[in-house]
Protein backbone atom coordinates (compact mmCIF):
# COMPACT_ATOMS: atom_id res chain seq x y z
CA UNK A 1 0.00 0.00 0.00
CA UNK A 2 1.40 3.38 -1.00
CA UNK A 3 1.03 5.55 2.06
CA UNK A 4 1.98 8.65 0.10
CA UNK A 5 -1.31 8.26 -1.79
CA UNK A 6 -3.56 6.51 0.71
CA UNK A 7 -3.00 8.75 3.77
CA UNK A 8 -3.42 12.12 1.97
CA UNK A 9 -6.51 10.70 0.23
CA UNK A 10 -7.83 9.54 3.61
CA UNK A 11 -7.29 13.03 5.05
CA UNK A 12 -9.24 14.63 2.20
CA UNK A 13 -12.00 12.00 2.21
CA UNK A 14 -12.26 12.11 6.00
CA UNK A 15 -12.44 15.90 5.91
CA UNK A 16 -15.20 15.75 3.27
CA UNK A 17 -17.16 13.27 5.39
CA UNK A 18 -16.64 15.52 8.41
CA UNK A 19 -17.89 18.49 6.37
CA UNK A 20 -21.22 16.79 5.66
CA UNK A 21 -21.55 15.51 9.24
CA UNK A 22 -20.89 19.02 10.53
CA UNK A 23 -23.58 20.41 8.23
CA UNK A 24 -25.95 17.73 9.51
CA UNK A 25 -25.07 18.64 13.08
CA UNK A 26 -25.68 22.35 12.52
CA UNK A 27 -29.00 21.61 10.83
CA UNK A 28 -30.35 19.07 13.31
CA UNK A 29 -28.57 19.51 16.65
CA UNK A 30 -28.01 23.26 16.94
CA UNK A 31 -30.65 25.41 18.65
CA UNK A 32 -30.32 29.03 17.43
CA UNK A 33 -32.68 30.39 20.09
CA UNK A 34 -30.39 29.18 22.90
CA UNK A 35 -27.06 28.97 21.09
CA UNK A 36 -26.60 25.42 22.37
CA UNK A 37 -26.30 21.97 20.82
CA UNK A 38 -28.64 19.11 21.68
CA UNK A 39 -26.85 16.78 24.07
CA UNK A 40 -26.19 13.33 22.63
CA UNK A 41 -27.49 14.14 19.13
CA UNK A 42 -26.64 11.42 16.56
CA UNK A 43 -24.93 13.95 14.27
CA UNK A 44 -22.66 15.15 17.07
CA UNK A 45 -21.75 11.61 18.12
CA UNK A 46 -21.04 10.60 14.51
CA UNK A 47 -18.88 13.67 13.92
CA UNK A 48 -16.84 13.17 17.11
CA UNK A 49 -16.44 9.47 16.36
CA UNK A 50 -15.18 10.19 12.85
CA UNK A 51 -12.73 12.79 14.13
CA UNK A 52 -11.39 10.42 16.77
CA UNK A 53 -11.03 7.54 14.31
CA UNK A 54 -9.19 9.71 11.81
CA UNK A 55 -6.78 10.99 14.45
CA UNK A 56 -6.15 7.44 15.68
CA UNK A 57 -5.63 6.14 12.14
CA UNK A 58 -3.09 8.86 11.35
CA UNK A 59 -1.31 8.31 14.65
CA UNK A 60 -0.95 4.57 14.10
CA UNK A 61 0.09 5.06 10.48
CA UNK A 62 2.87 7.56 11.20
CA UNK A 63 4.31 5.57 14.11
CA UNK A 64 6.06 3.37 11.55
CA UNK A 65 7.75 6.37 9.97
CA UNK A 66 11.42 6.32 10.91
CA UNK A 67 12.74 9.26 12.89
CA UNK A 68 15.99 10.24 11.21
CA UNK A 69 18.30 13.21 11.08
CA UNK A 70 16.89 14.15 7.66
CA UNK A 71 17.42 17.60 6.24
CA UNK A 72 14.80 19.32 4.14
CA UNK A 73 15.96 18.01 0.77
CA UNK A 74 16.23 14.31 1.70
CA UNK A 75 12.83 14.54 3.37
CA UNK A 76 10.83 16.52 0.77
CA UNK A 77 12.79 16.41 -2.49
CA UNK A 78 10.58 15.48 -5.45
CA UNK A 79 11.01 16.30 -9.14
CA UNK A 80 7.37 15.55 -9.92
CA UNK A 81 5.52 18.40 -11.61
CA UNK A 82 2.33 17.43 -9.79
CA UNK A 83 3.99 18.07 -6.44
CA UNK A 84 5.24 21.46 -7.61
CA UNK A 85 1.74 22.30 -8.85
CA UNK A 86 0.31 21.64 -5.37
CA UNK A 87 2.87 23.95 -3.74
CA UNK A 88 2.32 26.62 -6.39
CA UNK A 89 -1.45 26.50 -5.83
CA UNK A 90 -1.00 26.62 -2.05
CA UNK A 91 1.39 29.56 -2.27
CA UNK A 92 -0.89 31.53 -4.57
CA UNK A 93 -3.89 30.79 -2.35
CA UNK A 94 -1.96 32.05 0.69
CA UNK A 95 -1.14 35.29 -1.09
CA UNK A 96 -4.77 35.58 -2.19
CA UNK A 97 -5.84 35.09 1.44
CA UNK A 98 -3.49 37.90 2.43
CA UNK A 99 -4.96 40.29 -0.14
CA UNK A 100 -8.53 39.35 0.83
CA UNK A 101 -7.73 39.77 4.52
CA UNK A 102 -6.11 43.18 4.02
CA UNK A 103 -9.04 44.55 2.00
CA UNK A 104 -11.50 43.11 4.53
CA UNK A 105 -9.50 44.62 7.38
CA UNK A 106 -9.43 48.05 5.76
CA UNK A 107 -13.23 47.97 5.38
CA UNK A 108 -13.56 46.93 9.01
CA UNK A 109 -11.34 49.83 10.08
CA UNK A 110 -13.74 52.24 8.39
CA UNK A 111 -16.66 50.66 10.24
CA UNK A 112 -14.68 50.75 13.50
CA UNK A 113 -14.13 54.48 13.08
CA UNK A 114 -17.89 54.96 12.79
CA UNK A 115 -18.80 52.69 15.72
CA UNK A 116 -15.67 51.80 17.77
CA UNK A 117 -17.70 50.23 20.57
CA UNK A 118 -18.93 47.46 18.26
CA UNK A 119 -15.49 46.20 17.22
CA UNK A 120 -12.61 44.76 19.20
CA UNK A 121 -9.43 46.52 18.14
CA UNK A 122 -7.14 43.63 19.16
CA UNK A 123 -9.07 41.20 16.92
CA UNK A 124 -8.90 43.63 14.01
CA UNK A 125 -5.15 44.20 14.48
CA UNK A 126 -4.31 40.49 14.62
CA UNK A 127 -6.46 39.80 11.56
CA UNK A 128 -4.60 42.48 9.59
CA UNK A 129 -1.24 41.14 10.79
CA UNK A 130 -2.18 37.58 9.84
CA UNK A 131 -3.27 38.77 6.39
CA UNK A 132 -0.04 40.73 5.89
CA UNK A 133 2.07 37.72 6.91
CA UNK A 134 0.24 35.52 4.42
CA UNK A 135 1.99 37.38 1.58
CA UNK A 136 5.58 36.34 2.47
CA UNK A 137 4.22 32.99 3.69
CA UNK A 138 2.75 32.27 0.26
CA UNK A 139 6.04 33.21 -1.36
CA UNK A 140 7.82 30.89 1.09
CA UNK A 141 5.64 27.92 0.14
CA UNK A 142 6.30 28.62 -3.55
CA UNK A 143 10.06 28.82 -3.03
CA UNK A 144 10.20 25.75 -0.78
CA UNK A 145 8.23 23.82 -3.38
CA UNK A 146 10.69 24.94 -6.05
CA UNK A 147 13.57 24.05 -3.76
CA UNK A 148 12.19 20.52 -3.31
CA UNK A 149 11.55 20.26 -7.07
CA UNK A 150 15.06 21.27 -8.07
CA UNK A 151 16.75 19.46 -5.20
CA UNK A 152 18.94 22.37 -4.18
CA UNK A 153 18.83 24.80 -1.26
CA UNK A 154 17.85 28.40 -1.82
CA UNK A 155 18.88 31.20 0.56
CA UNK A 156 15.69 33.20 0.16
CA UNK A 157 13.52 30.09 0.63
CA UNK A 158 15.44 29.18 3.79
CA UNK A 159 15.04 32.74 5.10
CA UNK A 160 11.29 32.79 4.41
CA UNK A 161 10.61 29.22 5.60
CA UNK A 162 9.40 30.25 9.11
CA UNK A 163 6.79 32.64 7.68
CA UNK A 164 4.05 30.04 6.95
CA UNK A 165 4.18 28.91 10.59
CA UNK A 166 4.31 32.53 11.79
CA UNK A 167 1.33 33.56 9.64
CA UNK A 168 -0.61 30.50 10.82
CA UNK A 169 0.24 31.29 14.45
CA UNK A 170 -1.13 34.83 14.20
CA UNK A 171 -4.15 33.45 12.35
CA UNK A 172 -4.67 30.99 15.22
CA UNK A 173 -4.43 33.82 17.77
CA UNK A 174 -6.89 35.87 15.74
CA UNK A 175 -9.32 32.93 15.65
CA UNK A 176 -9.03 32.57 19.42
CA UNK A 177 -9.66 36.27 19.99
CA UNK A 178 -12.67 36.24 17.68
CA UNK A 179 -14.32 33.40 19.60
CA UNK A 180 -12.71 33.89 23.01
CA UNK A 181 -15.92 35.10 24.67
CA UNK A 182 -18.04 32.30 23.17
CA UNK A 183 -18.83 29.81 25.97
CA UNK A 184 -19.96 27.00 23.63
CA UNK A 185 -16.75 25.39 22.38
CA UNK A 186 -18.59 23.21 19.86
CA UNK A 187 -19.42 26.31 17.80
CA UNK A 188 -15.80 26.90 16.77
CA UNK A 189 -13.77 23.90 17.95
CA UNK A 190 -13.06 22.49 14.49
CA UNK A 191 -11.80 25.78 13.07
CA UNK A 192 -9.67 26.45 16.14
CA UNK A 193 -8.06 23.02 16.21
CA UNK A 194 -7.55 23.05 12.45
CA UNK A 195 -5.62 26.32 12.77
CA UNK A 196 -3.61 24.88 15.67
CA UNK A 197 -2.63 21.67 13.87
CA UNK A 198 -1.82 23.43 10.60
CA UNK A 199 0.37 25.88 12.53
CA UNK A 200 2.26 23.02 14.15
CA UNK A 201 2.60 21.23 10.80
CA UNK A 202 4.27 24.21 9.14
CA UNK A 203 6.43 24.81 12.19
CA UNK A 204 7.68 21.23 11.94
CA UNK A 205 8.32 21.60 8.20
CA UNK A 206 10.51 24.65 8.85
CA UNK A 207 12.33 22.62 11.51
CA UNK A 208 13.83 20.40 8.79
CA UNK A 209 15.85 23.41 7.64
CA UNK A 210 17.12 24.18 11.14
CA UNK A 211 18.32 20.78 12.27
CA UNK A 212 15.07 19.84 14.06
CA UNK A 213 13.43 17.15 11.89
CA UNK A 214 10.40 15.38 13.34
CA UNK A 215 8.78 13.32 10.55
CA UNK A 216 6.14 11.65 12.72
CA UNK A 217 4.92 14.90 14.29
CA UNK A 218 4.94 16.64 10.93
CA UNK A 219 2.81 13.94 9.32
CA UNK A 220 0.34 13.67 12.18
CA UNK A 221 -0.19 17.43 12.47
CA UNK A 222 -0.44 17.87 8.69
CA UNK A 223 -2.85 15.00 7.96
CA UNK A 224 -5.11 15.65 10.95
CA UNK A 225 -5.02 19.40 10.29
CA UNK A 226 -6.13 18.87 6.69
CA UNK A 227 -9.07 16.71 7.78
CA UNK A 228 -10.19 19.24 10.42
CA UNK A 229 -9.59 22.15 8.06
CA UNK A 230 -11.97 20.73 5.45
CA UNK A 231 -14.50 19.92 8.20
CA UNK A 232 -14.34 23.47 9.56
CA UNK A 233 -15.38 24.93 6.20
CA UNK A 234 -18.89 23.64 6.98
CA UNK A 235 -19.18 26.44 9.56
CA UNK A 236 -19.41 28.97 6.73
CA UNK A 237 -16.42 31.13 7.77
CA UNK A 238 -15.67 34.55 6.30
CA UNK A 239 -13.78 34.69 3.00
CA UNK A 240 -10.34 35.29 4.54
CA UNK A 241 -10.69 32.36 6.93
CA UNK A 242 -12.00 30.08 4.20
CA UNK A 243 -9.19 30.90 1.75
CA UNK A 244 -6.52 30.71 4.49
CA UNK A 245 -7.85 27.34 5.65
CA UNK A 246 -7.78 25.99 2.08
CA UNK A 247 -4.27 27.36 1.48
CA UNK A 248 -2.70 26.04 4.68
CA UNK A 249 -4.46 22.69 4.22
CA UNK A 250 -3.21 22.34 0.64
CA UNK A 251 0.32 23.26 1.67
CA UNK A 252 0.28 20.77 4.56
CA UNK A 253 -1.09 18.09 2.24
CA UNK A 254 1.76 18.68 -0.22
CA UNK A 255 4.45 18.47 2.45
CA UNK A 256 2.85 15.34 3.96
CA UNK A 257 2.70 13.60 0.61
CA UNK A 258 6.34 14.44 -0.18
CA UNK A 259 7.47 13.26 3.25
CA UNK A 260 5.55 9.99 2.92
CA UNK A 261 7.02 9.33 -0.52
CA UNK A 262 10.54 9.32 0.89
CA UNK A 263 13.75 10.31 -0.90
CA UNK A 264 13.27 10.41 -4.66
CA UNK A 265 15.59 7.90 -6.36
CA UNK A 266 16.17 9.96 -9.49
CA UNK A 267 16.11 13.54 -8.34
CA UNK A 268 16.66 16.24 -10.94
CA UNK A 269 20.22 17.55 -10.89
CA UNK A 270 20.82 21.17 -9.98
CA UNK A 271 21.14 23.61 -12.90
CA UNK A 272 24.91 23.81 -12.42
CA UNK A 273 25.22 20.05 -12.93
CA UNK A 274 22.97 20.21 -16.01
CA UNK A 275 25.23 22.85 -17.57
CA UNK A 276 28.34 20.81 -16.81
CA UNK A 277 26.80 17.64 -18.26
CA UNK A 278 25.53 19.53 -21.28
C-alpha positions in Angstrom: 0.0 0.0 0.0 1.4 3.4 -1.0 1.0 5.5 2.1 2.0 8.7 0.1 -1.3 8.3 -1.8 -3.6 6.5 0.7 -3.0 8.8 3.8 -3.4 12.1 2.0 -6.5 10.7 0.2 -7.8 9.5 3.6 -7.3 13.0 5.1 -9.2 14.6 2.2 -12.0 12.0 2.2 -12.3 12.1 6.0 -12.4 15.9 5.9 -15.2 15.7 3.3 -17.2 13.3 5.4 -16.6 15.5 8.4 -17.9 18.5 6.4 -21.2 16.8 5.7 -21.5 15.5 9.2 -20.9 19.0 10.5 -23.6 20.4 8.2 -25.9 17.7 9.5 -25.1 18.6 13.1 -25.7 22.4 12.5 -29.0 21.6 10.8 -30.3 19.1 13.3 -28.6 19.5 16.6 -28.0 23.3 16.9 -30.7 25.4 18.7 -30.3 29.0 17.4 -32.7 30.4 20.1 -30.4 29.2 22.9 -27.1 29.0 21.1 -26.6 25.4 22.4 -26.3 22.0 20.8 -28.6 19.1 21.7 -26.9 16.8 24.1 -26.2 13.3 22.6 -27.5 14.1 19.1 -26.6 11.4 16.6 -24.9 14.0 14.3 -22.7 15.1 17.1 -21.7 11.6 18.1 -21.0 10.6 14.5 -18.9 13.7 13.9 -16.8 13.2 17.1 -16.4 9.5 16.4 -15.2 10.2 12.8 -12.7 12.8 14.1 -11.4 10.4 16.8 -11.0 7.5 14.3 -9.2 9.7 11.8 -6.8 11.0 14.4 -6.1 7.4 15.7 -5.6 6.1 12.1 -3.1 8.9 11.4 -1.3 8.3 14.7 -1.0 4.6 14.1 0.1 5.1 10.5 2.9 7.6 11.2 4.3 5.6 14.1 6.1 3.4 11.5 7.8 6.4 10.0 11.4 6.3 10.9 12.7 9.3 12.9 16.0 10.2 11.2 18.3 13.2 11.1 16.9 14.1 7.7 17.4 17.6 6.2 14.8 19.3 4.1 16.0 18.0 0.8 16.2 14.3 1.7 12.8 14.5 3.4 10.8 16.5 0.8 12.8 16.4 -2.5 10.6 15.5 -5.4 11.0 16.3 -9.1 7.4 15.6 -9.9 5.5 18.4 -11.6 2.3 17.4 -9.8 4.0 18.1 -6.4 5.2 21.5 -7.6 1.7 22.3 -8.8 0.3 21.6 -5.4 2.9 24.0 -3.7 2.3 26.6 -6.4 -1.4 26.5 -5.8 -1.0 26.6 -2.1 1.4 29.6 -2.3 -0.9 31.5 -4.6 -3.9 30.8 -2.3 -2.0 32.1 0.7 -1.1 35.3 -1.1 -4.8 35.6 -2.2 -5.8 35.1 1.4 -3.5 37.9 2.4 -5.0 40.3 -0.1 -8.5 39.3 0.8 -7.7 39.8 4.5 -6.1 43.2 4.0 -9.0 44.6 2.0 -11.5 43.1 4.5 -9.5 44.6 7.4 -9.4 48.0 5.8 -13.2 48.0 5.4 -13.6 46.9 9.0 -11.3 49.8 10.1 -13.7 52.2 8.4 -16.7 50.7 10.2 -14.7 50.8 13.5 -14.1 54.5 13.1 -17.9 55.0 12.8 -18.8 52.7 15.7 -15.7 51.8 17.8 -17.7 50.2 20.6 -18.9 47.5 18.3 -15.5 46.2 17.2 -12.6 44.8 19.2 -9.4 46.5 18.1 -7.1 43.6 19.2 -9.1 41.2 16.9 -8.9 43.6 14.0 -5.1 44.2 14.5 -4.3 40.5 14.6 -6.5 39.8 11.6 -4.6 42.5 9.6 -1.2 41.1 10.8 -2.2 37.6 9.8 -3.3 38.8 6.4 0.0 40.7 5.9 2.1 37.7 6.9 0.2 35.5 4.4 2.0 37.4 1.6 5.6 36.3 2.5 4.2 33.0 3.7 2.8 32.3 0.3 6.0 33.2 -1.4 7.8 30.9 1.1 5.6 27.9 0.1 6.3 28.6 -3.6 10.1 28.8 -3.0 10.2 25.8 -0.8 8.2 23.8 -3.4 10.7 24.9 -6.0 13.6 24.0 -3.8 12.2 20.5 -3.3 11.5 20.3 -7.1 15.1 21.3 -8.1 16.7 19.5 -5.2 18.9 22.4 -4.2 18.8 24.8 -1.3 17.8 28.4 -1.8 18.9 31.2 0.6 15.7 33.2 0.2 13.5 30.1 0.6 15.4 29.2 3.8 15.0 32.7 5.1 11.3 32.8 4.4 10.6 29.2 5.6 9.4 30.2 9.1 6.8 32.6 7.7 4.1 30.0 6.9 4.2 28.9 10.6 4.3 32.5 11.8 1.3 33.6 9.6 -0.6 30.5 10.8 0.2 31.3 14.5 -1.1 34.8 14.2 -4.2 33.4 12.3 -4.7 31.0 15.2 -4.4 33.8 17.8 -6.9 35.9 15.7 -9.3 32.9 15.7 -9.0 32.6 19.4 -9.7 36.3 20.0 -12.7 36.2 17.7 -14.3 33.4 19.6 -12.7 33.9 23.0 -15.9 35.1 24.7 -18.0 32.3 23.2 -18.8 29.8 26.0 -20.0 27.0 23.6 -16.8 25.4 22.4 -18.6 23.2 19.9 -19.4 26.3 17.8 -15.8 26.9 16.8 -13.8 23.9 18.0 -13.1 22.5 14.5 -11.8 25.8 13.1 -9.7 26.4 16.1 -8.1 23.0 16.2 -7.5 23.1 12.4 -5.6 26.3 12.8 -3.6 24.9 15.7 -2.6 21.7 13.9 -1.8 23.4 10.6 0.4 25.9 12.5 2.3 23.0 14.2 2.6 21.2 10.8 4.3 24.2 9.1 6.4 24.8 12.2 7.7 21.2 11.9 8.3 21.6 8.2 10.5 24.6 8.9 12.3 22.6 11.5 13.8 20.4 8.8 15.8 23.4 7.6 17.1 24.2 11.1 18.3 20.8 12.3 15.1 19.8 14.1 13.4 17.2 11.9 10.4 15.4 13.3 8.8 13.3 10.5 6.1 11.7 12.7 4.9 14.9 14.3 4.9 16.6 10.9 2.8 13.9 9.3 0.3 13.7 12.2 -0.2 17.4 12.5 -0.4 17.9 8.7 -2.9 15.0 8.0 -5.1 15.7 11.0 -5.0 19.4 10.3 -6.1 18.9 6.7 -9.1 16.7 7.8 -10.2 19.2 10.4 -9.6 22.1 8.1 -12.0 20.7 5.4 -14.5 19.9 8.2 -14.3 23.5 9.6 -15.4 24.9 6.2 -18.9 23.6 7.0 -19.2 26.4 9.6 -19.4 29.0 6.7 -16.4 31.1 7.8 -15.7 34.6 6.3 -13.8 34.7 3.0 -10.3 35.3 4.5 -10.7 32.4 6.9 -12.0 30.1 4.2 -9.2 30.9 1.8 -6.5 30.7 4.5 -7.8 27.3 5.7 -7.8 26.0 2.1 -4.3 27.4 1.5 -2.7 26.0 4.7 -4.5 22.7 4.2 -3.2 22.3 0.6 0.3 23.3 1.7 0.3 20.8 4.6 -1.1 18.1 2.2 1.8 18.7 -0.2 4.4 18.5 2.5 2.9 15.3 4.0 2.7 13.6 0.6 6.3 14.4 -0.2 7.5 13.3 3.3 5.6 10.0 2.9 7.0 9.3 -0.5 10.5 9.3 0.9 13.7 10.3 -0.9 13.3 10.4 -4.7 15.6 7.9 -6.4 16.2 10.0 -9.5 16.1 13.5 -8.3 16.7 16.2 -10.9 20.2 17.6 -10.9 20.8 21.2 -10.0 21.1 23.6 -12.9 24.9 23.8 -12.4 25.2 20.0 -12.9 23.0 20.2 -16.0 25.2 22.9 -17.6 28.3 20.8 -16.8 26.8 17.6 -18.3 25.5 19.5 -21.3 
